[in-house]
Every structure is written in structure tokens, then in C-alpha cells.
Amino acid sequence: MTGGTMMDIDLSEALSCQRCPLSQTRKNVVWGEMWTAPWRKHTPGECLLMAVAEAPGHIEDLTARPLVGSAGKIFRRLLLQAGVEVCYLTNRVKCNPPGLGGRGNRRPSSEEIDSCAPWFQAELDIWQPSVILLMGITAIQPVFQSKTVGEVIGKSICRGGRIWVATYHPSYILHQRGSEIGKRAEQQILADIKYAWWLVQRKES
């Protein structure tokens, strides 16, 4: 398969998923969506680059769209700055993991990650991306087997016929807002996006 749509899987099963306790607290199951630069006409079924974040935040849970909150808006801006033309945006876990008392967000548990693995694999099988940008430890760890993001930032690995690139989650920029650390993190994410897109172009040429 060289590309398709989410209709190629049983969406009724996916949207009513009860594989983990997040099904009891979520508003929506948040599936991926295709992002296309304003100057680029997207070809149906085409997926050159996939960007994988950790899990939907509060805004994503309400809108059922990935990477549309504050961190997501930063990432979408960086995609434009990097010159990316087409990118499929998704999360490793499809439901929002609420923080203590239902406030904020927390990192998904290993049980939640494992429970959601079949849906993430379905996206990979459908879209067949050649390069995947992993953002944050939840997305990075299953591929790189690393305990911290810092160990693998900017690095790439070839596995399963695909190239995987590790970078910070854009929320790290927000957590370090106004500091030199935050500025460096944004520069690093931008550099990693450019690198991932360069890999895409090299594979396509």
C-alpha cells in the first residue's frame, strides 16, 4: 500500500476504542490529519513526512484535531519556516491523558502507549511515510530505546525501511518561554524539521 485514508480501517471501532482507561475521560479520539503548505497542492494519498507528538492536549481533545493548541501552533509555524510542503500530523497516543484532578495534561503511561500501538501502526501502514519526526520522549522512546530526549536529539535511525528523527516536543519551548534554553530548543526543532525534510527530498530524488 502506498497511501490511503483513515477510512481504510474500521473507524467505528477506532472512535469507540475502549483499550485503556483514557476512554472514560476523553472528549474525542484524535486522529492525524494532513498539513499542507499554502503554496502546495496536496495529492490524495501522498505522505512524504510524518510528525508524531506524544498525546492530544486539552484543545486537541475538544476539537478532535492534532497539534492545534499553543505548542501545535508553534510547530505548524516551524514547518512553514523549514520549507516543508506536506506533513501528516499525529500523536503516539490518540486520547488526552488528563492531569491530576482533570487539570492540564500528563505524559501517557506505558499501558496507554501499548494500548494505542495498533492505531499508530494503522496510520503507518496506511500512509507509508518515508521519514518520521518524533517529538518528545513518549514518541521517541519506543524507537530509540532512550531514557531521555537529550540523548538522541537531532539523531536519526533507520528501522523498518523508514528513517526516524528525534527532536523536542514543541511544548518544551513554551515551558522555557523567554529563556535562552527556550530559544535554543526552538532552533533545534527547526533544524530537525529541516533535516527531516531534506531526508524526504533525498529519498524522493
NORZI-V116547 format. One record per residue. RES is the residue in one small letter. D_LAST is the distance of its C-alpha to the last C-alpha in Angstrom with 2 decimals. Layout:
{{RES;D_LAST} {RES;D_LAST}}
//
This chain:
{{m;20.28} {t;16.99} {g;18.67} {g;22.13} {t;24.89} {m;27.51} {m;29.92} {d;28.57} {i;30.82} {d;34.51} {l;34.55} {s;38.32} {e;38.33} {a;35.69} {l;37.49} {s;40.80} {c;39.61} {q;42.53} {r;40.88} {c;42.03} {p;44.62} {l;42.17} {s;42.82} {q;46.31} {t;45.36} {r;42.15} {k;42.22} {n;38.93} {v;36.21} {v;33.10} {w;29.96} {g;26.47} {e;25.17} {m;21.99} {w;21.67} {t;19.92} {a;20.01} {p;22.66} {w;20.42} {r;17.93} {k;18.97} {h;18.21} {t;17.48} {p;20.00} {g;18.83} {e;15.48} {c;15.17} {l;12.16} {l;14.59} {m;18.20} {a;20.92} {v;24.08} {a;27.39} {e;30.69} {a;32.94} {p;34.05} {g;36.51} {h;39.58} {i;37.91} {e;35.16} {d;37.97} {l;39.82} {t;36.96} {a;35.05} {r;31.78} {p;29.64} {l;29.35} {v;31.66} {g;34.32} {s;34.68} {a;32.05} {g;29.63} {k;30.13} {i;29.26} {f;26.00} {r;25.06} {r;25.90} {l;23.73} {l;20.71} {l;21.35} {q;21.97} {a;18.71} {g;16.78} {v;15.63} {e;15.28} {v;15.87} {c;17.62} {y;20.07} {l;23.21} {t;25.69} {n;28.30} {r;29.07} {v;32.56} {k;33.14} {c;36.67} {n;38.21} {p;40.14} {p;43.12} {g;44.78} {l;48.42} {g;50.69} {g;47.81} {r;46.88} {g;43.40} {n;40.73} {r;40.51} {r;37.94} {p;37.58} {s;39.58} {s;38.27} {e;40.02} {e;38.24} {i;34.82} {d;35.58} {s;37.03} {c;33.94} {a;31.51} {p;31.49} {w;30.44} {f;27.56} {q;26.47} {a;26.79} {e;24.29} {l;21.77} {d;22.51} {i;22.27} {w;19.15} {q;17.09} {p;15.19} {s;12.56} {v;13.97} {i;17.66} {l;19.62} {l;23.23} {m;25.96} {g;29.43} {i;31.21} {t;31.64} {a;27.91} {i;27.23} {q;30.15} {p;29.44} {v;26.09} {f;26.94} {q;30.67} {s;31.61} {k;34.87} {t;33.85} {v;30.84} {g;31.51} {e;30.80} {v;27.09} {i;26.11} {g;22.71} {k;22.06} {s;19.45} {i;19.98} {c;18.17} {r;20.38} {g;20.33} {g;16.71} {r;15.80} {i;15.59} {w;18.66} {v;19.42} {a;23.07} {t;24.65} {y;27.98} {h;29.08} {p;29.52} {s;33.21} {y;33.65} {i;33.31} {l;36.16} {h;38.27} {q;38.01} {r;38.27} {g;39.52} {s;39.34} {e;37.32} {i;35.98} {g;34.71} {k;33.06} {r;31.35} {a;30.22} {e;28.64} {q;26.88} {q;25.64} {i;24.34} {l;22.55} {a;20.99} {d;19.96} {i;18.42} {k;16.39} {y;15.37} {a;14.46} {w;12.35} {w;10.57} {l;10.00} {v;8.69} {q;6.09} {r;5.31} {k;5.61} {e;3.82} {s;0.00}}
//
